[in-house]
């Protein structure tokens, strides 16, 4: 009966999330309906967080809503807002047979959803810097044969070639290896947070001779652990600067010019369109 109850709530939840996120790809709703959220959470009672208010509950219906669910409140680690993730996943549009790199996999819930979307033939390489979370993710994802969990930082390391790089932790700038890993037409989405704790989600697409960039909604994510990127002395970008970004460049490929909005050690953001 408990499994039947979970299935019922999950189907209704998936439809609700799909409507909230206005997703275009029906496969995403099906993936949300297929993955049991409770299997990736601590045992009940759970702490659900909505509009900043936290509530303790053991009712499974309460986790099948557009709410955060705490994984470790002391560290500020949560299972993130489902509608936000559904919208991001819709934007990066993982397809059957594609390779996804998931940065900041946590305990693996959204990794599992991504893994279903690249079947048949696709894979997910999931990176989680926090060793305890990586261990939990490995256990939770044991039945997902197309997922490999790495208990390691995804910063500063050569990565396999990928069609999607999906980043679930705030960063000052994307790691240069994320850009290098993208196949032609590959998509990177990450929370760009040059101001502490907030900034736009940025969608980056590898073009023939550069990386186009599109700012999306403002978000706040816990900062990515294990990062090394630093800003190169210039003032912090303003909100107008953030909204103006249209491309990202690797500094070893192209030096910053008059269109530079923000310059970091290895990459820089430009208000000029990628050359395509």
N, C-alpha and C positions, 0 to 999 in steps of 0.2 A: 504493500500500500504506500509506503514511504517513497519508493521509486516512482510509482504512478503519480503521486502528488508532485514530486519534483518535475516530472515530464510535463505535467499540466501547466505548472507555473512557468516553466522554461519556454514553452511555446508561446504563451501569452506575453511574456517578457520580451522575447525576440521580436514579435510583431510591434510591441510598444517602442522598443529601441529603434527599429527600422523606421518607424514613423517620425520619431524625434529627430533622428539623424538625417532624414530625407534621403536614404540611401537609394542608389540607382540599380545596384546589383543584388538581385534576390538571393544569390548564393550566400550572401553575408547573413541575412536573416536566418537561413537554414543552419549555418554554422553556429550562430548564437543559440539556436534551439537545440543543437546537438551536444554541446559541451556543458556538463554539469558544473556550475560555478562553485558549488559547495565542495567539490573535490579538490579545489585549489586554494581553499581557505583554512584557517585554523579551525579546530573543533568549536561548536557552539558552546556558550552564547557568543554571537558575533556582535561587533560594534559597527553599525551602519552610520554613515555620515552623509547628511544632505543639507545643503545651504549652510554649512558650518556647524550644524547641530548633530551631536552624536547620541545614538540610542543603542542600548544593549537589547538583544533579542535572540531567541532560539527558534523563531518562526521562519521556516524556509521561504515563505512568501516574501518576507522583508528583504531578502538578499536578491530577489528577482525583481528589481526596480532599478531606475537610473540613479544609483547611489554608489558612493565609495564604500568599501568594506575594509576595515583595518586588518593589516597583516601584523604590524608591529607599531603600536601607537607611539612608543617612546622614540623610535627612530623616524617617525613620520612616514612609514611605508604602508601604502594602501593598495588594494586591488582597485584600479582606476575606474573612472566614470564610463560606463558602457557606451552611452551615446557618442561621447567624444571619440572613443576608439572605433566605433562603427563608422563614424564620419571619416576618420583618418584612413581606415582600411579601404573604404570605398574610393577615396581619392587615389591611393597608391595602387589599387586594383590588382592584387595578386592573382595570377592566372595559373591554370593547370600546367605543371611541368616547370614552373619557375623556381628559382632559388631565392630564399628570403634570409636575411641576417636580422635577427631580433636583438637589439641592444637594450639591456635592462629588462630582462625577461621576468624578474620577480619569481613568483612561484609557478608561472607557466600558463596561466589562464588564457591570455591573449596569444601566446605562442601556439596553444592548441587550436585556437580559431584560425590563425594564419595557416597552420599545417593542413587543415581540411581544405582550405581554399586553393592550395597548390597541388592537390591530388587530381588526377593520378600523375605520378612521375616527378613531382616537385619535392623540395626539401626545405627545412628550416634549421639554420645554425643559430642557436640561442646562447647569448652571452649574459652572465649574471656575475657581477663583481663580488657581491656579498656571499660568502661561502655557505652560510646556513640556508639562504634562499635558493642558491644553486642546487644544494642537496635536495631540498624540498621539490624543486622543479624537476629534477631528474626522476624522483619517485613518482611525482604526479603525472609525468609525461611518458611513463614506461610503456604504455599501450600505444603510443603514437610513434610508429616505426620510422617515420620520415623526419624525426626531430633528433638533433644532437644538442645536448646542453654542455656548455663550457663554463666551468667555475673560474672565470677570468674576466679581466677588463677587455673591452673591444677597442680600447684606445691604443694607438702607437704600435699596431701590429698589422702585418700583412693579412688580408682577409681573402676568402675565396670569392671569385667573381659572382656577382649577385644581380638579380633583377629588381629586388626591393631591399632597402635598408630601413628598418623600422625602429626608431629610437624612442624609448620611454623614460628618458631622464634628461633634465635640463642641462644645456651646455652653452658655454660662451661662443663656441664655434664648432662646426662639424670637424671631426678628425679627418685629416687629409686622406687617410687610408679608406674611409667610407666613400669618398668621392672616387678614388682610384679603383675601388672594388666594383663600381657600377658598370654593368654592360651598357652598350648603346641602347638608349631608350629606358634605361634603368631609373628607378625612382627612389629618392631618399626623403623621408619625412622625419623632422626632429623639432623639439622645442628650443628655439633660439632665445636664450635668456641673458642678454648682455647686461640687463638690469637685474639685480638679485631677485630671484623668485618669480619673474614674469617676463613675457615677451611673446612674439608670434610663433605659432607653428609654421614651419617653412617647408614647402614642397620643392624639391630640387629634382630636375630631370637632366640626364646626360644627353646632350645634343652632339652633333657631328664635331663641333669644335669648341665646346664649352659646356657650362652647366647653367641652365635657366633656373630661376628661382621665383616662387610665388608665395608671398605671405598669406597665411590663412588667419584663423581666429587667434586672439590672445589667449594664452594658457599659463598656468603655473604648475611646474613639476619639481619634485625633489631633484637636487643637483646630482649629476652623474659623478660617481666615484671613479678615481683613477685617471682623471683628466690632467693634461699638462698645458693645454693651449693658453696663451696669454695675448692680451691686446697690446699693440705696438705703440703705446704712448699717446695716442690721439684721444680726444674727448669721447665720452660715451655717446653712441648714436641716440638721437631724439626719436620720439614716436613717429614723427614724419619721416625720418631716415629709415626706420624699420619698415614702414609701409612702402617706401620707394624702391626697395631692393628688387632687382630683376635678374641678377646673375651672381654666381660665385666663381671665383678663380683660385687656382693653386698658384702660389707666389713663384714657385720655381718654373711655372709655365708662362706666367705673365705678371709683370710688375704692376702695382697699384697705380692708377691714373687719376685724372680729375673727377671721375665718376665714383671714386671710392667712397663708400658710406661707413665702413668699419674695416680696419686692417688688423690682422692677427699674425702670429709668427709664420704660419704655413698657408693660410688662406686669407682672402679678402672678399668683401661684399661690395657689389656695384649697383648703381641705379641704372646702368646701361643694359640693354637687352643682350642676352647671349647671341652670338653670331649664327647659331643654329647649325 
